[in-house]
Amino acid sequence: MYGYVKDAQTKEALPFVNVYFQGTQTGMTTDIKGFFDLVVNKKADTLVVSYIGYKTKKVPVVANKITEVEIELEQDIIALNEVIVRPGENPAFKVMRKVVENKSRYNKKKIDYYEMESYTKIEAYIDKMTSTLENRKVIQKIVATVDSIAPLRNKKGQKMIPVFFSESISRLYRRNNPDLSKEEVINSNIKGILVGENSIAQQFVGATFQEYNFYEDWMVLFEKQFVSPLANAWKLYYNYELIDSLVIDGKMHYQLEFEPKNKQNLAFIGKMLIEKDSYTLKSINANLTENTNINYLSGMQIDQEMKLFKDQSILLPEKVDVKLDVDPILGVYPGMYVQFNISYQDFTFDNPKPRDFFDVPVKILPKPAVTDNAEFWQQKRHVPLSQGNQQITTMIDDIRDIKMVKTYENLLQFALTGYFEWGKFDVGPYPYFYTFNDIEGSRFQIGGRTNELLSSKWELDAYLAYGERDNEFKYKAALTHIISRAPWRTVSYTHSYDLVQLGLKDVDPDDNPFFYASSRFGTLIKPYYSRTNQLLFKNDIRNGLSFEAGIKSASIHPDFDFGFYENTVDSTGFKNSFKTGELKFGIRYAKGEKFLIDGNRKLVVGRNPWPIFTLDYTAGIKGLLNGDFNYHQVTAGINHYIPYDGIGLGRVNFEAGKMFSTVPYPLLKVHTGNEGFFFSSAAFNLMNFYEFLSDSYVSLKYTHYFEGIILNHVPLLKKLNWRLVGIANVVYGNMSAENKALAGEEFGTEEGFFTLGDKPYIEVGYGVENILKVIRVDFYHRLTYLNNPDISKFGVKLNFQLIL
């Protein structure tokens, strides 16, 4: 049963109306649009609709029948004697002050340890389609399949197509000081398009990614900072109204409504119940509206019920229901309705686990050995499935049996990942299939990798490319053995031969495939042919700390005018190519980082609230794997997102490095430039390719995302949902006299490179993102080295990005 509740006179939607079945515990409050959706209990025959200031209305219902209703409430007008209103403080403010004063007493982060069992149910439906999508044969076949079982409709009467259903039982563990968490998925039941029982979905369907703590001042949703209605600075961001006092379980509660002062800010609108004696949160209904500056999200509703444990003086969630209303994306992907239902029970506080227990954030336990899986779920579900849920699983199975659906699954997977799944192999990635440049001419590349269907212990990742102009075959083959998944531990061997650009040698193709692929078009800057062999061991030690060690050989054959003398004193031993033999060691620390295992790969998810530290050391050894040089190089980095309460989010990338030896300049740090039209976060966007080299350097890249905070207050712009971005990039470096001498005529010439010894390179910029939801335009100003040849003092860079 679903429908709207409206004011009988004004016809306006009424949010936060209490809707429940008479004589039962089944009910909810309407969302910001006045909408409700309830499963009719077999015992229920009457729906009760009540709201402060309106007459209560009762509506007869029929069990096991999907019906749509539109309920109009009449105002309850009572004639009063003369009332004199004198100025005074808003009574809601007195309650809010008490709540904030008591937050620290009951915040769950103050307790050392707790664990609990969770039951999570997720449903997802396609419910909004463009006319083009509706007319496609595959959609019409899907709709016919659904209608043959039970027609489904959304709140606007549009047809709904179920695409995902899951339920899972997990054990959650939380530890504070240090902040650690773990989820053990005991069992899961998954039905869906694009997913399967062996996919990464098993790790996503638990409760780890649906945690909401309104006692924190700022909450991260969709990797954005939302201010909580219970924040210490509540009065700056919200308006409040005390609308009622209720007795629940023999205790008095205050009911408050809240809404943001600026409805386009990242804040909530809704209501909450506050228990009077302890001034703790009993329940909250928090909504995001269409005005919130989040792309493709027309609505979100969070309903959370809390439980107070007096012995531990801690407040924990007992039930969480989340509803997402997603609009069609770019007119290509349909809109969706997604619902999460999570309940918690069996809380424990006195069995703390050791720190190494938390090494793997999400762990899939072996399936329980049960003879009847249906009986297992019947016993373990916190809430029984409705008849509609049972029908959904049948619908999804029938939809997946349609041949055209399987084809669309593969195409969508190809678009999202860059790989086309072909049985036990993934073919791709597609950005590299074809490129064109002055050295290779037309370059054709085919590649792929094995997946877990072939082996869960071994993965082969390879490609073969051919350039019709240089008549050269290029290739790569990387064989990885997964030693352990918990902790993650691998060893790999890679052999490759390819054409590389000197100005992009420090850019990892896997980190930015589209930027790297686009750099293969046009004129290549200082290209060289490189043949490499590498053996690499990676090991997660514990709690975000990982280590890697390897040995590598490389043979460098420049395709440009290059040469050096092995003996610079008497200019003997001229060479125009060289070999290296290296030992590599690296350590990385990412406190609080969450990751999942996607097939045979480790996937980091979410934005880490803590800085990520890296330290790498490379030792070149003459004679090792026929290497020509001895050298030592150290690189350190810090990557950190910094939330600024109320003024957006900053991203800091700091890096420092030093080469302690005298080596040919291709082995030094080539600072990445960008002469193209597209923006790249990996580059200095007004620096030319191969313009600056260093053997010691420090660099800082800072981007500030204002998240619409400034443009939301500009009358003519706020409706566009544009977001301002600020950029500052700085790098300072130097080069020893010995390395300058070895570089010869390359140093300090127009055809060669410059160093940064006089002053740092500085560029600043400002930009607007979220133009038409997918375009970002940046405007850059170069502030130093303005007399270098062929440089741009000002530039405009464009980027296409799919962001929320």
GUDO-843211 format. One record per residue (C-alpha): residue in one letter; x, y, z. Coordinates in steps of 0.2 Angstrom, whole numbers, padded with zeros to 4 digits, always signed. Example, Ala and Ser with C-alpha at 12.3 -4.5 7.8 and 13.67 -1.06 7.14 Angstrom:
# residues 2
a+0062-0022+0039
s+0068-0005+0036
# end
This chain:
# residues 804
m+0000+0000+0000
y+0007+0017-0005
g+0001+0035-0008
y+0002+0053-0003
v-0005+0063+0012
k-0010+0081+0008
d-0019+0096+0016
a-0037+0095+0011
q-0038+0114+0008
t-0022+0119+0000
k-0018+0102-0008
e+0000+0103-0002
a+0010+0088+0003
l+0011+0085+0022
p+0028+0078+0027
f+0032+0069+0043
v+0014+0063+0045
n+0012+0047+0056
v+0005+0033+0046
y+0002+0016+0054
f-0010+0001+0055
q-0022+0001+0069
g-0018-0012+0083
t+0000-0016+0076
q+0018-0009+0077
t+0019-0007+0058
g+0020+0011+0053
m+0031+0026+0047
t+0031+0044+0044
t+0028+0052+0026
d+0044+0059+0018
i+0047+0077+0012
k+0034+0074-0002
g+0021+0067+0009
f+0024+0050+0002
f+0022+0033+0012
d+0024+0015+0007
l+0019+0001+0019
v+0017-0018+0017
v-0001-0022+0023
n+0000-0034+0038
k-0013-0049+0037
k-0020-0044+0054
a-0022-0025+0049
d-0038-0019+0042
t-0037+0000+0046
l-0024+0013+0042
v-0023+0027+0054
v-0016+0044+0048
s-0012+0057+0062
y-0004+0074+0062
i-0003+0088+0074
g-0016+0102+0070
y-0026+0090+0059
k-0040+0078+0062
t-0035+0060+0063
k-0041+0050+0048
k-0044+0031+0047
v-0044+0022+0030
p-0049+0003+0027
v-0036-0008+0019
v-0035-0025+0011
a-0021-0037+0015
n-0010-0044+0002
k-0016-0031-0011
i-0005-0017-0019
t-0016-0001-0018
e-0013+0017-0021
v-0022+0030-0010
e-0022+0049-0009
i-0027+0054+0009
e-0032+0072+0013
l-0032+0078+0031
e-0043+0092+0037
q-0036+0105+0049
d-0042+0103+0067
i-0048+0121+0070
i-0052+0125+0088
a-0059+0142+0094
l-0048+0149+0108
n-0050+0164+0119
e-0039+0179+0117
v-0021+0174+0118
i-0007+0187+0122
v+0010+0182+0115
r+0025+0190+0122
p+0043+0190+0115
g+0054+0176+0122
e+0066+0162+0117
n+0061+0148+0105
p+0056+0134+0117
a+0065+0122+0105
f+0082+0131+0109
k+0081+0125+0127
v+0079+0107+0122
m+0093+0108+0109
r+0105+0116+0122
k+0102+0101+0134
v+0104+0089+0120
v+0121+0096+0115
e+0127+0097+0133
n+0123+0078+0135
k+0131+0072+0118
s+0148+0068+0125
r+0140+0058+0139
y+0132+0046+0127
n+0142+0046+0110
k+0146+0029+0105
k+0164+0034+0102
k+0168+0036+0120
i+0167+0017+0124
d+0182+0006+0121
y+0173-0008+0112
y+0156-0015+0107
e+0150-0028+0095
m+0132-0033+0088
e+0123-0043+0075
s+0116-0035+0060
y+0103-0040+0048
t+0103-0030+0032
k+0090-0030+0018
i+0092-0020+0001
e+0080-0018-0013
a+0083-0008-0029
y+0071-0004-0043
i+0072+0005-0059
d+0057+0017-0058
k+0061+0032-0069
m+0065+0030-0088
t+0066+0041-0103
s+0054+0038-0117
t+0069+0031-0127
l+0072+0018-0114
e+0054+0013-0112
n+0052+0010-0131
r+0067-0002-0131
k+0062-0020-0134
v+0072-0027-0119
i+0063-0015-0107
q+0046-0020-0114
k+0051-0039-0112
i+0056-0035-0094
v+0040-0026-0090
a+0030-0040-0097
t+0040-0052-0086
v+0037-0042-0071
d+0018-0039-0074
s+0016-0058-0077
i+0020-0060-0059
a+0014-0045-0050
p+0013-0027-0057
l+0024-0015-0047
r+0021+0004-0047
n+0030+0019-0039
k+0023+0034-0030
k+0019+0042-0047
g+0011+0027-0054
q+0026+0023-0065
k+0031+0005-0068
m+0045-0002-0056
i+0057-0015-0062
p+0066-0025-0048
v+0085-0026-0052
f+0092-0030-0035
f+0087-0039-0019
s+0099-0045-0005
e+0098-0049+0014
s+0113-0053+0025
i+0117-0058+0042
s+0133-0051+0050
r+0143-0048+0066
l+0149-0030+0068
y+0164-0026+0079
r+0169-0008+0084
r+0184-0003+0094
n+0189+0015+0098
n+0206+0022+0103
p+0212+0017+0090
d+0197+0018+0079
l+0195+0001+0071
s+0180-0008+0064
k+0176-0025+0056
e+0161-0034+0048
e+0160-0053+0047
v+0147-0058+0034
i+0140-0074+0041
n+0128-0077+0026
s+0121-0068+0012
n+0107-0070-0001
i+0109-0060-0017
k+0098-0058-0032
g+0102-0045-0045
i+0107-0039-0062
l+0126-0037-0064
v+0130-0046-0048
g+0131-0064-0042
e+0135-0073-0026
n+0153-0073-0029
s+0155-0055-0034
i+0160-0040-0024
a+0142-0037-0019
q+0144-0049-0005
q+0155-0037+0004
f+0143-0022+0000
v+0127-0029+0006
g+0131-0028+0025
a+0129-0014+0037
t+0147-0007+0035
f+0142+0006+0022
q+0126+0012+0031
e+0132+0019+0047
y+0125+0036+0052
n+0130+0045+0068
f+0120+0061+0071
y+0130+0064+0087
e+0145+0069+0076
d+0145+0087+0070
w+0148+0083+0052
m+0143+0067+0043
v+0150+0061+0027
l+0137+0056+0014
f+0142+0053-0004
e+0160+0059+0001
k+0153+0076+0006
q+0151+0085+0022
f+0134+0086+0029
v+0131+0096+0045
s+0121+0086+0058
p+0105+0094+0066
l+0113+0089+0083
a+0130+0098+0079
n+0137+0110+0092
a+0134+0124+0080
w+0116+0119+0077
k+0110+0137+0079
l+0120+0143+0064
y+0113+0130+0051
y+0096+0126+0056
n+0079+0132+0061
y+0070+0122+0075
e+0052+0121+0081
l+0045+0111+0096
i+0029+0104+0090
d+0024+0091+0103
s+0028+0081+0119
l+0024+0062+0119
v+0024+0048+0131
i+0033+0033+0124
d+0036+0017+0135
g+0031+0028+0150
k+0044+0041+0147
m+0041+0059+0141
h+0049+0064+0124
y+0050+0081+0115
q+0046+0081+0096
l+0056+0094+0086
e+0056+0098+0068
f+0071+0105+0060
e+0076+0113+0043
p+0091+0121+0036
k+0092+0140+0035
n+0098+0138+0017
k+0090+0124+0009
q+0103+0122-0004
n+0117+0119+0009
l+0122+0101+0013
a+0110+0099+0028
f+0094+0089+0033
i+0076+0093+0035
g+0065+0082+0046
k+0060+0079+0064
m+0067+0070+0079
l+0062+0063+0096
i+0072+0068+0112
e+0070+0058+0128
k+0067+0071+0142
d+0076+0064+0157
s+0093+0060+0148
y+0090+0072+0133
t+0096+0058+0121
l+0090+0055+0104
k+0076+0042+0103
s+0073+0043+0084
i+0076+0054+0070
n+0069+0056+0052
a+0081+0066+0042
n+0079+0070+0023
l+0088+0077+0009
t+0078+0086-0004
e+0078+0091-0022
n+0086+0107-0017
t+0101+0099-0010
n+0116+0101-0021
i+0119+0083-0025
n+0118+0077-0043
y+0105+0064-0048
l+0098+0063-0031
s+0080+0069-0030
g+0077+0063-0012
m+0085+0053+0003
q+0077+0048+0019
i+0085+0042+0034
d+0075+0034+0048
q+0085+0029+0064
e+0079+0022+0080
m+0091+0023+0095
k+0093+0012+0110
l+0101+0019+0127
f+0112+0007+0137
k+0112+0014+0154
d+0125+0003+0161
q+0138+0009+0148
s+0130+0026+0146
i+0130+0024+0127
l+0118+0027+0113
l+0118+0014+0099
p+0107+0012+0083
e+0094-0001+0084
k+0085+0001+0068
v+0090+0011+0052
d+0079+0013+0036
v+0086+0022+0021
k+0077+0027+0005
l+0086+0034-0010
d+0077+0042-0025
v+0089+0043-0040
d+0085+0052-0055
p+0090+0046-0073
i+0109+0049-0076
l+0113+0059-0092
g+0097+0053-0100
v+0106+0036-0103
y+0104+0027-0087
p+0087+0025-0079
g+0082+0032-0062
m+0081+0021-0047
y+0073+0019-0030
v+0084+0010-0017
q+0079+0005+0000
f+0090-0001+0014
n+0083-0009+0030
i+0095-0013+0044
s+0092-0019+0062
y+0104-0023+0076
q+0103-0035+0091
d+0113-0046+0102
f+0124-0031+0109
t+0140-0036+0118
f+0153-0024+0127
d+0164-0035+0137
n+0173-0046+0124
p+0186-0034+0115
k+0196-0041+0100
p+0214-0039+0098
r+0220-0026+0085
d+0226-0038+0072
f+0208-0045+0072
f+0203-0029+0062
d+0216-0031+0048
v+0202-0035+0036
p+0188-0023+0037
v+0175-0034+0028
k+0177-0053+0029
i+0166-0066+0020
l+0164-0081+0031
p+0161-0098+0024
k+0143-0102+0021
p+0135-0110+0036
a+0133-0129+0034
v+0114-0130+0034
t+0103-0143+0026
d+0089-0131+0022
n+0095-0113+0018
a+0077-0107+0018
e+0075-0113+0036
f+0092-0104+0041
w+0085-0087+0035
q+0068-0090+0043
q+0077-0092+0060
k+0090-0078+0058
r+0080-0064+0050
h+0076-0050+0062
v+0061-0046+0052
p+0051-0058+0041
l+0050-0056+0022
s+0034-0049+0015
q+0026-0058+0001
g+0032-0044-0011
n+0050-0047-0006
q+0047-0066-0011
q+0040-0061-0027
i+0054-0049-0031
t+0067-0063-0031
t+0057-0073-0043
m+0055-0058-0055
i+0074-0055-0055
d+0078-0073-0059
d+0066-0072-0073
i+0073-0056-0080
r+0090-0063-0080
d+0084-0077-0091
i+0081-0065-0105
k+0095-0066-0117
m+0095-0047-0121
v+0097-0043-0103
k+0113-0053-0102
t+0119-0043-0117
y+0115-0027-0109
e+0123-0032-0092
n+0140-0035-0102
l+0139-0019-0111
l+0136-0009-0095
q+0150-0018-0086
f+0161-0014-0101
a+0157+0005-0099
l+0159+0006-0080
t+0175-0005-0079
g+0184-0003-0096
y+0183-0022-0097
f+0171-0034-0107
e+0168-0050-0097
w+0170-0065-0108
g+0168-0080-0098
k+0184-0083-0088
f+0193-0068-0096
d+0190-0049-0096
v+0195-0040-0112
g+0201-0022-0111
p+0203-0009-0106
y+0195+0000-0120
p+0204+0017-0119
y+0219+0009-0126
f+0211+0000-0141
y+0217+0014-0153
t+0228+0029-0153
f+0238+0039-0166
n+0255+0048-0164
d+0270+0054-0174
i+0281+0039-0169
e+0269+0024-0170
g+0256+0031-0182
s+0240+0021-0179
r+0243+0010-0164
f+0231-0004-0161
q+0231-0013-0145
i+0221-0028-0138
g+0222-0034-0120
g+0214-0043-0106
r+0215-0052-0090
t+0209-0068-0082
n+0196-0067-0068
e+0192-0077-0053
l+0181-0089-0063
l+0197-0096-0070
s+0207-0095-0054
s+0206-0087-0037
k+0224-0089-0034
w+0232-0083-0051
e+0229-0069-0063
l+0237-0065-0080
d+0236-0047-0086
a+0242-0044-0104
y+0241-0034-0120
l+0249-0034-0137
a+0250-0018-0147
y+0257-0014-0165
g+0262+0003-0172
e+0260+0003-0191
r+0273+0018-0193
d+0287+0011-0183
n+0283-0007-0187
e+0285-0012-0169
f+0276-0024-0158
k+0274-0019-0140
y+0268-0031-0126
k+0266-0034-0108
a+0262-0049-0098
a+0260-0048-0079
l+0257-0064-0069
t+0251-0062-0051
h+0249-0075-0037
i+0238-0071-0023
i+0246-0079-0008
s+0233-0074+0005
r+0217-0063+0005
a+0217-0060+0023
p+0229-0052+0025
w+0231-0047+0007
r+0247-0054+0001
t+0253-0056-0018
v+0268-0059-0028
s+0269-0054-0046
y+0281-0055-0061
t+0280-0042-0076
h+0288-0042-0092
s+0285-0028-0105
y+0291-0019-0120
d+0283-0003-0125
l+0286+0015-0131
v+0285+0027-0116
q+0286+0046-0115
l+0299+0054-0103
g+0288+0067-0097
l+0275+0054-0092
k+0286+0041-0084
d+0280+0044-0067
v+0261+0043-0072
d+0254+0026-0068
p+0242+0021-0083
d+0231+0011-0071
d+0228+0027-0060
n+0222+0038-0074
p+0219+0027-0090
f+0210+0041-0100
f+0223+0054-0097
y+0237+0042-0101
a+0229+0035-0117
s+0225+0053-0123
s+0244+0057-0121
r+0248+0044-0135
f+0239+0055-0147
g+0249+0068-0157
t+0267+0072-0155
l+0276+0062-0142
i+0288+0071-0131
k+0305+0062-0128
p+0299+0045-0132
y+0310+0030-0128
y+0308+0011-0130
s+0309+0002-0113
r+0310-0017-0110
t+0307-0021-0092
n+0307-0036-0080
q+0300-0035-0062
l+0297-0046-0048
l+0286-0038-0034
f+0280-0044-0017
k+0266-0034-0008
n+0260-0038+0009
d+0247-0030+0021
i+0254-0030+0038
r+0240-0023+0049
n+0227-0009+0051
g+0231+0000+0035
l+0250-0003+0035
s+0257-0012+0020
f+0274-0016+0013
e+0281-0020-0004
a+0298-0026-0010
g+0304-0030-0028
i+0318-0031-0040
k+0318-0023-0058
s+0328-0022-0073
a+0325-0010-0088
s+0333-0007-0104
i+0331+0011-0111
h+0333+0015-0129
p+0328+0033-0133
d+0320+0038-0149
f+0327+0056-0148
d+0344+0064-0148
f+0352+0057-0132
g+0369+0052-0126
f+0381+0053-0111
y+0399+0049-0107
e+0402+0036-0094
n+0418+0046-0089
t+0414+0064-0089
v+0432+0068-0084
d+0440+0063-0100
s+0424+0061-0110
t+0426+0043-0114
g+0413+0029-0115
f+0400+0038-0125
k+0383+0029-0124
n+0365+0032-0131
s+0356+0019-0121
f+0358+0011-0104
k+0352-0002-0093
t+0346-0002-0074
g+0345-0015-0061
e+0336-0010-0045
l+0330-0016-0028
k+0314-0007-0023
f+0306-0005-0006
g+0290+0004-0001
i+0279+0006+0014
r+0262+0014+0015
y+0251+0018+0030
a+0233+0022+0028
k+0224+0023+0045
g+0206+0018+0045
e+0206+0014+0026
k+0192+0002+0020
f+0194-0010+0006
l+0185-0024-0002
i+0191-0039-0013
d+0184-0037-0031
g+0188-0054-0038
n+0207-0055-0039
r+0210-0037-0035
k+0210-0026-0019
l+0199-0011-0021
v+0200+0004-0009
v+0183+0011-0006
g+0177+0028+0002
r+0187+0043+0007
n+0199+0040+0021
p+0197+0053+0035
w+0216+0051+0040
p+0231+0056+0029
i+0239+0042+0019
f+0258+0041+0020
t+0270+0033+0008
l+0289+0031+0008
d+0299+0022-0006
y+0317+0018-0008
t+0326+0013-0024
a+0343+0006-0025
g+0351+0005-0042
i+0366-0008-0042
k+0379-0009-0055
g+0380-0026-0062
l+0363-0032-0055
l+0353-0038-0070
n+0367-0030-0081
g+0363-0013-0073
d+0375+0001-0078
f+0374+0012-0063
n+0374+0013-0044
y+0362+0025-0037
h+0350+0028-0022
q+0333+0037-0023
v+0320+0041-0009
t+0302+0047-0012
a+0290+0052+0002
g+0272+0057+0000
i+0256+0063+0010
n+0239+0062+0003
h+0225+0069+0013
y+0207+0076+0012
i+0204+0090+0025
p+0185+0094+0029
y+0183+0112+0034
d+0167+0113+0044
g+0155+0124+0034
i+0167+0129+0020
g+0170+0114+0010
l+0183+0101+0008
g+0202+0102+0004
r+0213+0089-0004
v+0232+0090-0001
n+0245+0080-0011
f+0263+0083-0004
e+0278+0074-0012
a+0296+0075-0009
g+0311+0066-0017
k+0329+0065-0019
m+0342+0056-0030
f+0358+0055-0021
s+0368+0049-0036
t+0375+0055-0052
v+0364+0047-0066
p+0358+0051-0084
y+0344+0063-0084
p+0330+0051-0089
l+0332+0043-0072
l+0329+0060-0063
k+0312+0067-0058
v+0303+0073-0073
h+0289+0085-0067
t+0273+0080-0076
g+0267+0094-0087
n+0251+0096-0097
e+0250+0103-0115
g+0233+0097-0119
f+0216+0104-0117
f+0210+0092-0103
f+0214+0095-0085
s+0224+0081-0075
s+0226+0080-0057
a+0242+0071-0060
a+0250+0086-0069
f+0255+0104-0067
n+0242+0110-0079
l+0252+0126-0086
m+0269+0117-0086
n+0275+0110-0103
f+0280+0092-0105
y+0298+0089-0100
e+0301+0107-0095
f+0308+0105-0078
l+0319+0091-0071
s+0326+0089-0053
d+0336+0077-0043
s+0329+0084-0027
y+0312+0092-0025
v+0296+0096-0015
s+0279+0098-0022
l+0262+0103-0015
k+0246+0102-0024
y+0230+0109-0016
t+0212+0109-0022
h+0198+0116-0012
y+0180+0110-0016
f+0168+0124-0010
e+0153+0111-0013
g+0142+0125-0019
i+0144+0135-0003
i+0148+0152-0012
l+0138+0150-0028
n+0123+0144-0018
h+0121+0162-0011
v+0122+0170-0029
p+0104+0173-0034
l+0105+0170-0052
l+0118+0155-0051
k+0111+0145-0036
k+0098+0136-0047
l+0112+0130-0058
n+0120+0120-0044
w+0137+0125-0050
r+0152+0123-0038
l+0167+0133-0036
v+0185+0125-0035
g+0201+0133-0030
i+0218+0127-0035
a+0236+0130-0030
n+0251+0120-0037
v+0269+0123-0031
v+0285+0113-0034
y+0303+0118-0030
g+0318+0108-0035
n+0336+0108-0039
m+0350+0098-0048
s+0367+0095-0043
a+0382+0101-0053
e+0387+0083-0057
n+0370+0079-0065
k+0369+0095-0075
a+0386+0091-0082
l+0381+0073-0087
a+0366+0080-0095
g+0377+0091-0106
e+0368+0102-0119
e+0351+0096-0113
f+0352+0107-0098
g+0346+0125-0100
t+0341+0125-0118
e+0325+0127-0128
e+0326+0109-0134
g+0331+0103-0117
f+0325+0106-0099
f+0327+0118-0085
t+0329+0116-0066
l+0320+0125-0052
g+0335+0131-0043
d+0330+0150-0043
k+0313+0149-0037
p+0298+0137-0036
y+0286+0134-0050
i+0269+0141-0045
e+0252+0140-0054
v+0235+0145-0046
g+0218+0142-0053
y+0199+0143-0050
g+0186+0133-0058
v+0168+0129-0059
e+0162+0111-0059
n+0145+0102-0061
i+0141+0112-0076
l+0127+0102-0084
k+0132+0090-0070
v+0147+0083-0080
i+0158+0097-0085
r+0172+0105-0075
v+0181+0121-0082
d+0197+0127-0074
f+0206+0144-0077
y+0225+0143-0073
h+0237+0157-0070
r+0256+0153-0071
l+0265+0165-0059
t+0284+0160-0061
y+0296+0156-0075
l+0286+0167-0087
n+0301+0170-0098
n+0303+0151-0103
p+0301+0148-0121
d+0284+0142-0128
i+0275+0143-0111
s+0257+0148-0108
k+0254+0161-0094
f+0236+0158-0094
g+0226+0143-0099
v+0209+0135-0098
k+0207+0116-0095
l+0191+0106-0097
n+0187+0089-0089
f+0172+0078-0090
q+0167+0070-0073
l+0153+0060-0067
i+0151+0067-0049
l+0137+0068-0036
# end
